[in-house]
Every structure is written in C-alpha cells, then in structure tokens.
Amino acid sequence: MRGSVTKFHKRRLCGRILGVDGREVLFDKASLEGLNSRLLSVGYWVEFQEQHAGRGLRARKVRFTMFYKSPV
C-alpha cells in the first residue's frame, strides 16, 4: 500500500498515513523499517503494510517510496 504522511510527531516518532484508498492508518517507531526518522516529515510518500490492531488499522514495514515528497 502507498500513502502520504499526514501527521508526524518527531519526539514520539509516531504519526498518521493517508493511504491512496482514503483510509488513515497509524504508525510508530517500531513500524519504521530501515527508515531514518530524521528525514521523515509531513507530505512524504511511503509504502507500508496494513495490520488490523485492536483499535483500528496500523501501518507496519513503513519505508520511503520512489517519490519522496508530495507535489502539493
């Protein structure tokens, strides 16, 4: 799945991704797969896998896509 980062808390290393299907998923530090969190910010495109958690969808194996920054 692909999506763009819509919220990112640099201190807590967590945030939200809006998938291309329109669903929003949460991610945290454990979800970042080989991704330098200092380079991540709102607007960046990422690839991830969805995982159903107790309180909704969570992202796992989050990594940058070929297109890093949203053109908007």
C-alpha positions as CSV (number, residue, x, y, z in Angstrom):
1,M,0.0,0.0,0.0
2,R,1.1,3.6,-0.6
3,G,0.2,6.8,1.1
4,S,1.4,10.1,2.3
5,V,2.4,11.1,5.9
6,T,-0.3,13.5,7.2
7,K,0.9,13.9,10.8
8,F,4.2,13.2,12.4
9,H,5.4,13.8,15.9
10,K,9.3,13.9,15.8
11,R,9.7,13.4,19.5
12,R,7.4,10.4,19.9
13,L,8.3,9.0,16.4
14,C,4.6,8.3,15.6
15,G,2.0,9.7,13.2
16,R,-0.6,9.0,10.6
17,I,-0.5,8.0,6.9
18,L,-3.4,8.6,4.5
19,G,-3.4,5.7,2.1
20,V,-4.3,6.0,-1.6
21,D,-7.5,4.2,-0.8
22,G,-8.6,7.0,1.5
23,R,-8.1,5.2,4.8
24,E,-5.9,6.6,7.6
25,V,-3.5,4.4,9.5
26,L,-1.3,5.0,12.5
27,F,2.4,4.2,12.7
28,D,5.1,4.3,15.4
29,K,8.8,3.9,15.8
30,A,8.5,0.1,15.6
31,S,6.8,0.4,12.2
32,L,9.7,2.3,10.5
33,E,11.7,-0.3,8.5
34,G,15.2,0.9,7.9
35,L,13.9,4.4,7.6
36,N,15.8,7.4,9.1
37,S,13.2,9.2,11.1
38,R,15.1,12.4,10.9
39,L,14.3,12.5,7.1
40,L,10.6,11.8,7.5
41,S,8.1,14.7,7.6
42,V,4.5,15.5,6.6
43,G,3.9,15.2,2.9
44,Y,6.4,12.4,2.2
45,W,5.1,9.3,0.3
46,V,5.7,6.0,1.9
47,E,5.0,2.3,1.3
48,F,3.6,0.2,4.1
49,Q,1.6,-2.9,5.0
50,E,-1.7,-2.6,6.8
51,Q,-2.2,-4.5,10.1
52,H,-5.6,-4.7,11.9
53,A,-5.0,-3.8,15.6
54,G,-7.4,-3.7,18.5
55,R,-8.4,-0.1,17.9
56,G,-8.1,0.1,14.1
57,L,-5.6,0.0,11.3
58,R,-1.8,0.3,12.0
59,A,1.0,0.5,9.5
60,R,4.0,-1.8,9.6
61,K,7.1,-2.0,7.5
62,V,7.0,1.7,6.6
63,R,9.6,2.8,4.1
64,F,10.1,5.6,1.5
65,T,8.7,5.2,-2.0
66,M,10.5,6.2,-5.1
67,F,8.7,9.6,-5.0
68,Y,9.6,11.1,-1.6
69,K,7.7,14.3,-1.4
70,S,4.1,15.1,-2.4
71,P,3.9,17.6,-5.2
72,V,1.2,19.6,-3.4
